């Protein structure tokens, strides 16, 4: 059974023929006990989709199910769903324990029991001993954990995250995404998670749904979207990639300059676009079986070296893990392709 299921859901603002359609006839399912990330740029419809799951927006058409129950017409208070906001939305005049127990008290649980349960949730998220602190006395990461504890205390069927880490610095974002993922797996939570950050999506997700202009551009496991994007948009949005013109021949080989790669099933003869990740290039000494290239730019960034090469395909951006023996400006090399990070994303019309 799906924890969340959308069947042909659309959302427009306004009723006229020219009313903008924000979400356009999308269908997907989030399996119970898994974390699915809805990923995309600003304005793609991902937050509207999350708000429709929460009951904060009503679909213009289609049906929404939570744990197999049709909740399309139910308000937010009647759905067993908790939402963790980007801004945390903590009550500044309430202590940590009061914030976490608030929803429990509002649902009719006596205060002593509500505080006891809230205390257990605070322990679960690593905030034991901070019950009486005020939100202003907490760091951003601690405030995020309080918001998470408050959501978990209600024992929701579905937990929703709306850009939960965007207000944190880079190191804390990495730490918190690991904590969220660990907690989700430990408690077998059904989670829908919205972000515009592809690295965040890759790190926390069982499945990813990439949205573009209100429709689902592609969905699948993180490695599928990164390694095998099905469009130029997904290839570019799921990490840095360069697009090259190629030609698929009768033997179903795609020529890329002097290089050749096997075409996947379903690709016929003719011009194609090939997406290549920067880490998919292999730098070797000059030879006759590679793509001749020459270093025109080099940048050391610690764990890797970033090169720009000139070649018959134009300028090529390459990320190399070989940091101890870097190439000099102007050095000639042969570029080869690894067996990962290369995909044919579209036929050229």
Legacy VTK file of the C-alpha trace (Angstrom):
# vtk DataFile Version 3.0
C-alpha trace
ASCII
DATASET POLYDATA
POINTS 349 float
0.000 0.000 0.000
1.082 3.553 -0.679
1.399 5.961 2.224
0.624 8.774 -0.233
-0.941 8.429 -3.669
-1.838 11.050 -6.284
-4.166 10.088 -9.126
-4.327 12.579 -12.009
-4.064 15.599 -9.710
-4.085 19.130 -11.110
-4.081 22.511 -9.413
-4.893 25.881 -10.927
-5.368 29.238 -9.244
-8.546 30.805 -10.558
-11.495 29.425 -12.494
-11.248 31.109 -15.880
-9.934 29.482 -19.046
-6.676 31.396 -18.683
-6.133 30.479 -15.008
-2.505 29.414 -14.472
-2.064 25.658 -13.997
0.560 25.087 -11.299
0.323 21.275 -11.176
-0.731 19.425 -14.312
-2.323 15.977 -14.094
0.351 14.240 -12.009
0.179 10.701 -10.631
2.621 9.055 -8.238
2.816 6.918 -5.112
5.006 7.070 -2.009
5.403 3.517 -0.605
4.772 3.204 3.125
7.885 3.506 5.263
9.951 5.250 2.579
11.204 8.768 1.925
10.330 10.342 -1.425
11.781 13.715 -2.370
9.924 16.087 -4.666
12.698 18.008 -6.374
12.714 20.916 -8.777
13.446 24.601 -9.343
11.391 27.454 -7.932
7.929 27.595 -9.491
7.880 23.966 -10.659
4.892 23.031 -8.448
6.673 21.016 -5.755
5.543 23.094 -2.760
1.970 23.227 -4.071
2.086 19.427 -4.339
3.242 19.172 -0.717
0.531 21.572 0.437
-2.095 19.437 -1.314
-0.830 16.376 0.590
-1.103 18.365 3.834
-4.613 19.594 3.034
-3.528 23.255 2.917
-4.501 23.421 -0.760
-7.341 21.636 -2.556
-6.732 20.047 -5.965
-8.683 21.410 -8.916
-9.079 17.838 -10.180
-7.888 14.335 -9.339
-7.787 12.353 -6.097
-5.371 12.138 -3.150
-5.055 9.084 -0.893
-3.260 8.689 2.445
-2.850 5.123 3.710
-5.427 4.020 1.155
-8.086 6.498 2.323
-9.395 9.142 -0.066
-8.632 12.476 1.640
-9.208 14.733 -1.371
-11.993 16.709 0.283
-10.705 16.538 3.864
-9.173 19.574 5.566
-5.715 19.605 7.110
-7.020 18.917 10.638
-8.749 15.722 9.500
-5.658 14.188 7.886
-3.132 12.209 9.906
-0.285 14.333 8.560
2.401 16.527 10.153
4.299 19.254 8.287
7.759 20.547 9.248
8.034 24.072 7.875
11.081 25.794 6.425
10.801 28.491 9.126
10.271 25.889 11.921
7.186 27.900 13.086
7.993 27.545 16.784
6.046 29.597 19.323
8.661 32.075 20.670
6.863 32.569 24.012
6.727 28.815 24.765
9.499 26.602 26.083
10.783 23.665 24.077
8.608 21.152 25.941
5.551 23.393 25.566
6.149 23.697 21.818
6.441 19.943 21.373
3.443 19.108 23.557
1.203 21.828 22.050
-0.383 19.660 19.343
-0.951 16.834 21.807
-2.711 19.142 24.249
-4.838 20.615 21.464
-5.895 17.090 20.473
-7.226 16.517 24.000
-4.373 14.672 25.702
-4.058 15.739 29.393
-1.073 18.004 30.035
0.980 15.541 32.149
0.745 12.815 29.499
1.388 15.333 26.722
4.554 16.567 28.435
5.735 13.008 29.072
5.307 12.060 25.427
6.918 15.318 24.290
9.913 14.562 26.506
10.341 11.173 24.843
10.215 12.803 21.411
12.883 15.295 22.436
15.098 12.410 23.488
14.466 10.754 20.137
15.819 13.806 18.283
18.768 14.278 20.639
17.509 17.176 22.759
17.311 15.520 26.175
17.714 18.064 28.985
16.584 21.075 26.925
12.903 20.924 27.869
12.736 24.320 29.556
14.825 26.315 27.123
13.198 28.959 24.934
13.495 28.826 21.126
15.659 31.986 21.198
18.220 30.082 23.287
18.658 27.371 20.642
20.826 27.123 17.540
19.234 26.739 14.118
19.857 23.003 14.133
18.323 22.625 17.597
15.248 24.599 16.543
14.909 22.285 13.556
14.970 19.287 15.880
12.274 20.814 18.098
10.064 21.279 15.029
10.755 17.660 14.072
9.948 16.407 17.594
6.674 18.354 17.566
5.700 16.736 14.269
6.671 13.237 15.435
4.769 13.553 18.718
1.464 13.429 16.833
2.393 10.004 15.380
1.380 11.011 11.861
0.752 8.498 9.088
2.727 10.850 6.839
5.479 13.340 7.707
6.071 16.257 5.321
9.169 18.441 5.026
9.128 21.759 3.157
12.724 22.865 2.429
13.659 21.964 6.032
17.387 22.670 5.800
17.514 25.824 3.701
18.094 28.095 6.728
21.124 26.131 7.978
24.799 26.463 7.078
26.471 23.834 4.883
27.978 21.700 7.676
24.783 21.693 9.727
22.713 20.869 6.618
24.797 17.748 6.076
24.473 16.709 9.728
20.710 17.323 9.865
19.950 15.503 6.629
21.778 12.455 8.019
19.726 12.690 11.226
16.444 13.004 9.331
17.304 10.021 7.158
18.399 7.930 10.147
15.230 8.782 12.076
13.010 8.016 9.084
14.593 4.604 8.622
14.615 3.752 12.335
10.932 4.619 12.806
9.809 3.422 9.315
8.180 6.787 8.633
6.411 7.623 5.385
7.957 10.924 4.331
7.487 13.380 1.476
10.363 15.846 1.361
10.509 18.975 -0.789
13.793 20.600 -1.784
15.483 22.364 -4.693
18.900 20.967 -3.678
19.822 17.884 -5.733
22.662 16.813 -3.417
20.234 16.878 -0.480
17.742 14.809 -2.485
20.385 12.243 -3.441
21.502 11.913 0.195
18.153 11.324 1.912
15.837 9.672 -0.604
14.546 6.223 -1.424
12.847 7.754 -4.467
13.021 11.122 -6.202
10.338 12.863 -8.246
11.752 15.633 -10.441
9.176 18.258 -11.380
9.397 20.828 -14.159
6.695 23.393 -14.925
3.987 21.495 -13.087
4.630 18.032 -14.511
6.782 15.077 -13.479
9.901 15.148 -15.647
11.234 11.839 -14.272
11.026 9.713 -11.150
13.034 6.808 -9.776
15.784 5.829 -7.375
18.523 8.437 -6.807
21.139 6.511 -8.802
18.706 6.092 -11.723
18.080 9.814 -12.039
21.756 10.688 -11.686
23.168 7.965 -13.924
20.337 7.706 -16.477
18.516 11.028 -16.905
15.859 10.889 -19.613
15.918 14.542 -20.630
18.271 17.477 -20.866
16.419 19.152 -17.992
16.865 16.203 -15.608
20.499 15.731 -16.648
21.261 19.359 -15.801
19.182 19.533 -12.651
20.499 16.315 -11.083
24.042 17.628 -11.023
26.477 19.224 -13.402
26.533 17.694 -16.875
27.738 18.793 -20.295
25.618 18.047 -23.350
27.258 17.017 -26.608
25.915 16.259 -30.064
26.394 12.619 -31.064
25.328 10.301 -33.866
23.883 6.791 -33.418
24.871 4.456 -36.285
23.524 1.121 -37.611
25.557 -0.819 -35.017
23.868 1.246 -32.303
27.104 2.935 -31.406
27.088 6.648 -30.670
30.017 8.618 -31.998
31.253 11.434 -29.781
34.195 12.960 -31.622
36.769 10.155 -31.798
35.039 8.277 -28.953
32.260 5.709 -29.247
29.680 4.525 -26.697
26.962 1.873 -26.850
23.414 3.151 -27.306
20.806 1.914 -24.808
17.664 0.076 -25.867
15.111 2.263 -27.601
17.587 4.598 -29.284
17.418 4.451 -33.075
19.728 5.777 -35.754
20.299 9.494 -36.018
21.496 12.524 -34.088
21.316 12.378 -30.283
22.333 14.410 -27.249
24.829 12.861 -24.864
25.087 14.032 -21.235
28.486 13.556 -19.565
29.166 14.224 -15.881
32.480 15.958 -15.078
33.673 12.925 -13.079
32.958 10.546 -16.012
36.038 11.687 -17.938
39.222 9.664 -17.488
42.483 11.544 -18.143
45.267 9.465 -19.728
48.556 10.148 -21.532
48.360 11.039 -25.200
47.286 8.043 -27.330
45.507 7.299 -30.593
42.352 5.791 -29.034
41.153 8.727 -26.952
39.890 12.246 -27.483
42.827 14.613 -27.963
42.644 17.520 -25.520
44.810 20.198 -23.949
44.639 21.868 -20.512
43.503 25.480 -20.674
42.468 25.939 -17.017
43.238 24.196 -13.719
41.732 24.780 -10.262
42.732 22.922 -7.100
39.759 22.598 -4.715
41.158 20.251 -2.070
39.776 16.765 -2.649
39.690 17.167 -6.443
41.214 19.157 -9.277
38.934 20.882 -11.780
40.228 21.104 -15.335
38.953 22.753 -18.467
40.252 21.161 -21.661
40.065 22.318 -25.246
39.082 19.577 -27.725
37.315 19.005 -31.025
34.071 18.820 -29.009
34.742 22.286 -27.599
35.680 23.075 -24.019
35.243 20.151 -21.602
34.952 20.492 -17.823
36.527 17.581 -15.923
36.746 16.794 -12.211
39.737 14.604 -11.342
40.552 12.929 -7.998
44.259 12.923 -8.895
45.372 15.821 -6.714
49.018 14.835 -6.175
50.132 14.964 -9.800
48.343 17.849 -11.459
48.650 18.737 -15.116
50.368 21.936 -16.249
48.660 24.555 -18.350
48.880 23.534 -22.010
49.587 19.855 -21.260
48.281 17.469 -23.960
46.208 14.449 -22.865
43.786 11.843 -24.163
40.316 11.840 -22.635
38.338 8.619 -22.258
34.901 7.868 -20.813
34.238 5.781 -17.713
31.356 3.303 -17.503
29.306 5.677 -15.338
28.043 9.226 -15.628
27.397 9.020 -19.387
23.869 8.877 -20.809
21.968 9.538 -24.012
19.216 11.883 -22.926
17.298 12.665 -26.097
16.988 12.313 -29.812
17.595 15.498 -31.737
14.355 16.446 -33.491
LINES 1 350
349 0 1 2 3 4 5 6 7 8 9 10 11 12 13 14 15 16 17 18 19 20 21 22 23 24 25 26 27 28 29 30 31 32 33 34 35 36 37 38 39 40 41 42 43 44 45 46 47 48 49 50 51 52 53 54 55 56 57 58 59 60 61 62 63 64 65 66 67 68 69 70 71 72 73 74 75 76 77 78 79 80 81 82 83 84 85 86 87 88 89 90 91 92 93 94 95 96 97 98 99 100 101 102 103 104 105 106 107 108 109 110 111 112 113 114 115 116 117 118 119 120 121 122 123 124 125 126 127 128 129 130 131 132 133 134 135 136 137 138 139 140 141 142 143 144 145 146 147 148 149 150 151 152 153 154 155 156 157 158 159 160 161 162 163 164 165 166 167 168 169 170 171 172 173 174 175 176 177 178 179 180 181 182 183 184 185 186 187 188 189 190 191 192 193 194 195 196 197 198 199 200 201 202 203 204 205 206 207 208 209 210 211 212 213 214 215 216 217 218 219 220 221 222 223 224 225 226 227 228 229 230 231 232 233 234 235 236 237 238 239 240 241 242 243 244 245 246 247 248 249 250 251 252 253 254 255 256 257 258 259 260 261 262 263 264 265 266 267 268 269 270 271 272 273 274 275 276 277 278 279 280 281 282 283 284 285 286 287 288 289 290 291 292 293 294 295 296 297 298 299 300 301 302 303 304 305 306 307 308 309 310 311 312 313 314 315 316 317 318 319 320 321 322 323 324 325 326 327 328 329 330 331 332 333 334 335 336 337 338 339 340 341 342 343 344 345 346 347 348
